Every structure is written in C-alpha cells, then in structure tokens.
Amino acid sequence: MTARTLRWQGGWARLSPWRGHEHVAYLAVGADVPPPREVVGQCLDRMREDGFEDVVTSAMTPADSLAFVDAGFAVRERLYLLRHDMDDLPESSRSLLRGRRADHPAVLALDELAFDGFWHFDPTTLDDALRATPSTRFRLGVDERGLRAYAISGRAGRQGYLQRLAVHPEARREGWGREMVADSLQWLRRRGVDRTLVNTQLHNEAALHLYEECGFRRLPFGLNVLGRAL
C-alpha cells in the first residue's frame, strides 16, 4: 500500500502501514503549525477508506497533539525529550563505518533485538528515518563479532536530531552507545548545529542515563505517541 501525504500551511501528515501491520496505520506528522481539525478528520477518512482498523501517530508535542485528542485519540506512550546545547561534547575513540543500503538487513535485525515490538523499525520506517532531515549521518559500530551498534542523526538548519540509536544486547556496557552519541554530536557541531534533540521511553533508564551522561538535559515537557481505533 502506497503512502499518502496530506498538507496544510505549516505542516504535513503522512499515512502508511505501521511497521508491517497491514491493519494498523502509522500517521507521521511534521508541523511548524499544528494541524487543523478538518485535516485530522481527512486523515481518519483516508485511513478508513484504505481498510485500516487502528492508527498510531509519530511522537508529538502536547501542543501538536490537541487536534488529535479532540478527534478521539488517546496517549499510547509518553517519551522524555532531551536537549544538548552542543558544548562539552563527549569524545569518540573508535572508527565507525558509513551505513549503506546493503547494510539495511543487518541493521533491521539488530533493531529487532534492541527494541520491543512496538518500536521495531521495518524497511519503510528505516528509509523514513534516513530521509527525515535534509542532511543525515548513518554510522555503524562493527567489531570481529559483526554489527554491534548503529546510529542515525540528522540536521535541519541549526537544529540537530539524534533520531535512532541501537546497541546489540550482547554488546551493552561496552561503550558502544556513548561512541555513537559522541560521533553524532561531533558531526552535528561541525555543521553549525546549535542544539540537538533526542527522545526516549520513560521506562528506558539505560538510554536516559546514557544521554544525560553525554550532556543532554531533560526538557520540562515530553512527547506523546497517540492512537485510536478506526
């Protein structure tokens, strides 16, 4: 099923299947201006036309969530949002490899081991992450055992994003997470980024500790993943 995109002045919403689940829609929202209620209604109509039975959204700020809550969406997951002001960056010490399309199967296999089912990437969402910003860095951490970690970071203007970080369960506490964060932040600062954002699940204490150890600070508001039946 091909993705559909709806646009309004100041934003867009992209409709596609949720990570391989043909009856669950994924509604990815990119907005400088929150969507009007009529656009949310159009999204719901399109998803029903396409035969979806449920929908989940991308992570959104509370302000961007309002029109969806008014349309019957409820919070499925809450996330911490953290910011790095790009001073006092962690040092990197390992050589990382550039990720290529031929590496996608191995990356997806690692991603499945690193995250629970709700958060797994599939080929479409991996491609989406790699195209989400005008400038993207895709790096792999590899040793004699194979792929140990990967990270996707991106830049849009002077804003940076640490979009995805995964470490193989057998390689945790070996410094790979810090290495991937350090590489991403150093790349972003070389490109003039003023601040970098990352989000993580409320119960992911290991990731939260890693990001704070690397200089990220929790913001007073988080993000919401919303969902509803159709």
C-alpha atoms as one frame of an Amber mdcrd trajectory, in Angstrom:
protein
   0.000   0.000   0.000   1.468   3.348  -1.015   1.782   6.163   1.497  -0.477
   9.211   1.287   0.518  12.717   2.310  -1.856  15.491   3.354  -0.577  19.036
   3.676  -1.696  22.249   5.323   0.002  25.611   5.670   2.799  24.896   8.093
   2.807  21.092   8.149   2.143  17.684   6.644   0.806  14.273   7.656   1.923
  11.019   6.005  -0.234   7.893   6.163   1.307   4.443   5.757   1.061   0.938
   7.258   2.544   0.614  10.748   5.776  -1.395  10.546   4.453  -4.361   8.634
   0.976  -4.473  10.252  -1.445  -4.150   7.348  -4.459  -3.270   9.529  -2.663
  -0.622  11.627  -1.941   2.802  10.131   1.005   4.992  11.000   0.342   8.726
  10.958   3.639  10.638  10.812   3.238  14.363  11.430   5.711  17.128  10.660
   4.404  20.501  11.749   5.545  24.013  12.461   1.819  24.759  12.799  -0.468
  22.142  14.451  -2.947  20.530  12.037  -6.466  21.968  11.801  -9.284  19.704
  12.972 -10.533  19.266   9.406  -7.153  17.837   8.361  -7.273  15.303  11.187
 -10.761  14.352  10.024  -9.477  13.914   6.465  -6.697  11.662   7.752  -9.212
   9.463   9.554 -11.419   9.251   6.451  -8.457   8.236   4.258  -7.342   5.552
   6.697 -10.828   4.041   6.865 -11.009   4.085   3.050  -7.732   2.145   2.956
  -9.116  -0.538   5.277  -7.124   0.251   8.411  -8.649  -0.686  11.774  -6.312
   1.174  14.156  -3.850   4.061  13.961  -0.782   5.208  15.898   0.984   8.544
  15.437   4.552   9.673  15.454   5.799  11.324  18.648   4.305  14.803  19.027
   4.493  17.688  21.454   1.451  18.297  23.667   0.536  21.363  21.554   0.591
  19.373  18.308  -1.498  16.623  19.979  -4.542  18.768  20.770  -6.432  18.357
  17.494  -5.878  14.589  17.652  -7.120  14.340  21.251 -10.226  16.269  20.183
 -10.718  13.638  17.449 -10.723  10.745  19.921  -7.028   9.851  20.060  -5.515
   8.825  23.404  -1.929   8.639  24.604  -0.314   5.266  23.863   3.200   6.130
  25.008   4.923   9.047  26.723   8.523   9.938  25.958  11.208  12.048  27.561
  12.525  14.824  25.328  16.131  15.866  25.955  18.280  18.665  24.546  22.030
  19.107  24.113  23.319  22.694  23.755  26.408  21.466  21.896  29.027  22.403
  24.458  31.334  19.964  26.275  30.801  17.094  23.833  31.853  13.511  24.658
  34.946  12.225  22.874  34.868   9.391  20.349  37.663   6.832  20.195  36.514
   4.146  17.752  36.367   4.189  13.984  32.811   3.814  12.716  31.657   2.678
   9.299  29.326   4.524   6.967  25.984   2.764   6.721  24.875   1.764   3.233
  21.731   0.238   1.745  23.412  -3.183   1.672  23.653  -2.927   5.474  19.898
  -2.459   5.989  19.084  -6.156   6.647  21.723  -6.386   9.387  20.607  -3.051
  10.849  16.978  -4.174  10.957  17.975  -7.470  12.610  19.877  -5.564  15.309
  16.982  -3.130  15.725  14.621  -6.029  16.403  16.910  -7.272  19.175  17.375
  -3.819  20.703  13.746  -2.634  20.924  10.433  -4.130  21.919   7.838  -4.907
  19.263   6.048  -1.554  19.304   9.254   0.294  18.366  10.830  -2.045  15.788
  11.896  -0.482  12.507  10.855  -2.128   9.263  12.347  -1.304   5.823   9.914
   1.588   5.288  10.459   3.254   8.658  14.228   2.849   8.346  14.075   4.609
   4.971  11.853   7.299   6.507  14.390   7.931   9.278  17.200   8.251   6.739
  15.171  10.797   4.733  13.666  12.710   7.652  16.130  15.627   7.560  17.953
  17.446   4.737  21.331  16.197   5.995  21.771  12.739   7.555  24.575  10.708
   9.121  24.228   6.891   9.260  27.039   5.136  11.131  27.709   1.532  12.158
  29.784   0.159  15.015  31.394  -3.129  13.983  33.919  -5.480  15.579  35.046
  -9.065  14.973  31.609 -10.322  16.083  29.766  -8.245  13.495  27.406  -5.280
  13.816  27.342  -4.048  17.413  25.522  -0.706  17.124  24.152   1.851  14.711
  23.016   5.459  14.852  21.091   7.825  12.595  21.410  11.548  13.194  20.179
  14.479  11.152  20.389  18.223  10.701  17.728  20.713   9.625  19.135  24.243
   9.631  20.794  24.794  13.013  18.709  22.078  14.691  20.134  18.589  15.210
  18.369  15.307  15.910  19.643  12.008  17.254  16.966  10.003  15.511  17.872
   6.398  16.250  20.446   4.618  18.376  20.548   0.871  18.889  23.115  -1.390
  20.559  23.194  -5.173  20.274  22.117  -6.727  23.619  25.351  -8.724  23.763
  27.402  -5.522  23.384  25.782  -3.389  26.059  28.056  -1.786  28.648  30.939
  -1.956  26.166  30.843   1.763  25.367  29.133   1.494  22.002  26.190   3.711
  22.939  28.457   6.536  24.116  30.574   6.140  20.990  27.570   6.509  18.694
  26.273   9.549  20.604  29.713  11.202  20.546  30.126  10.651  16.808  26.672
  12.089  16.084  27.154  15.187  18.252  30.588  15.941  16.852  29.278  15.656
  13.295  26.361  17.957  14.102  28.567  20.607  15.720  30.896  20.615  12.683
  27.825  21.547  10.654  26.885  24.504  12.791  24.103  22.967  14.883  23.118
  24.991  17.960  21.166  22.309  19.779  20.316  18.631  19.356  17.193  16.805
  20.481  16.635  13.155  21.346  13.705  11.296  22.868  13.424   8.044  24.775
  10.771   5.974  26.522  10.003   6.752  30.148  10.987   3.257  31.274  14.254
   3.132  29.303  16.515   4.073  32.201  19.654   2.859  30.428  19.115   5.187
  27.467  18.172   8.085  29.733  21.367   7.599  31.770  23.467   7.425  28.587
  22.056  10.642  27.141  22.375  12.574  30.392  25.926  11.286  30.853  26.702
  12.628  27.359  25.400  16.100  28.228  21.716  16.001  27.280  19.255  17.596
  29.694  15.591  16.697  30.134  13.113  19.318  28.951  10.117  20.146  31.169
   7.716  18.753  28.557   7.873  15.441  26.731   6.348  13.873  23.642   3.255
  11.732  23.166   2.550   8.833  20.814  -1.207   8.749  20.240  -3.565   6.104
  18.922  -7.196   5.158  18.442  -9.433   2.571  16.815 -10.948   3.463  13.455
